[in-house]
Amino acid sequence: MRKIIVLQIIVLYSLSGLVTFAQSQKYKGYPKKDADVFSEFATPPKGYGNVPFYWWNGDSLNRERMKEQLDILSASATDGFAVSYIHMDPEVDVEEMKNGYGLSGKTEAGRPNVFSGDWWNFWSWFAKECTLRNIGLGMDDYTIGWIGNGYYTDELLKEEKFQNYQGELDIVSDTVLGGTTFIYDIPEQFVGAVAWPGKIDLAKHISDGKLLWKVPEGKNYKVYILSTKKKPFIASGHRERIYKRIF
């Protein structure tokens, strides 16, 4: 019983040490308002080193092999990794993509498959090993973030908030003759109206949902009407929703 208690204490102490060390690394490498640009440019603080893409394709994730790689990379100027996954080729991997894919092809999910239970177990272990070596670890959304590849972005886009997002700018242009009157019904999601040359703001000529502009004589103008329309889109401002969906 005494051995078990001692072992538990040692484990708890080790875990607390990892947590303390991880907290001590928080915000390292972030910009400082009072930074001495000249001296710190010559000798950058921790966090401003190399952060390469770390491709987890090509072979099964193996702890012994990955630990050896970490030992080598931790001795270099590597401050962290962006774990990445390649994509398949639509013209070659036809069978895998017969039901559709995102952007340039479906993600080559690796072994174990990215986001599977075994993968998360490996990720947890690898993150701890990185912490012990003072190396940062991140996830690159190249291929897995492409809409249509079956990952978190597809789930988010099912939500009403994203379905109704005004994610596309619609621009209608028309050439108007000098000395004429230009009349246009303003679209529902109106952004602005401008005439060129001269960058003439036509907003003041709008009344009761209609643009009515008496075009100056002497030359022709190009009128641009800008509005938005629905297009599901996940912007950087939605990062908290993305984090919750992944983690």
TAVEN-V591437 format. One record per backbone hydrogen bond with DSSP energy under -1.0 kcal/mol. CO is the residue of the C=O (numbers start at 1). NH is the residue of the N-H. Records with the same first field share a line. If there is no record, write none. Layout:
# TAVEN-V591437
CO->NH + NH
This chain:
# TAVEN-V591437
1->5
2->6
3->7
4->8
5->9
6->10
7->11
8->12
9->13
10->14
11->15
12->16
13->17
14->18
15->19
16->20
17->21
18->22
19->23
20->24
23->26
25->28
27->30
32->35
35->37
36->40
37->41
38->42
39->43
45->48
50->79 + 80
52->82
54->84
62->66
63->67
64->68
65->69
66->70
67->71
68->72
69->73
70->74
73->76
77->50
79->136
81->138
82->54
83->140
84->56
86->108
89->92 + 93
92->94
95->98
97->100
102->105
106->88
107->109
109->114
111->61
113->116
116->120
117->121
118->122
119->123
120->124
121->125
122->126
123->127
124->128
125->129
126->130
127->131
128->132
130->135
131->134
136->81
138->83
141->145
142->144
146->149
151->154 + 155
152->156
153->157
155->158
156->159
159->163
160->164
162->165
165->167 + 231
168->229
170->227
172->225
174->223
176->221
177->180
180->215
182->213
184->211
188->190
189->228
192->226
193->202
194->224
195->200
196->222
200->195
202->205
203->206
205->212
207->210
209->186
210->207
211->184
213->182
215->179
221->176
222->196
223->174
224->194
225->172
226->191 + 192
227->170
229->168
235->238
236->239
238->242
239->243
240->244
241->245
242->246
243->247
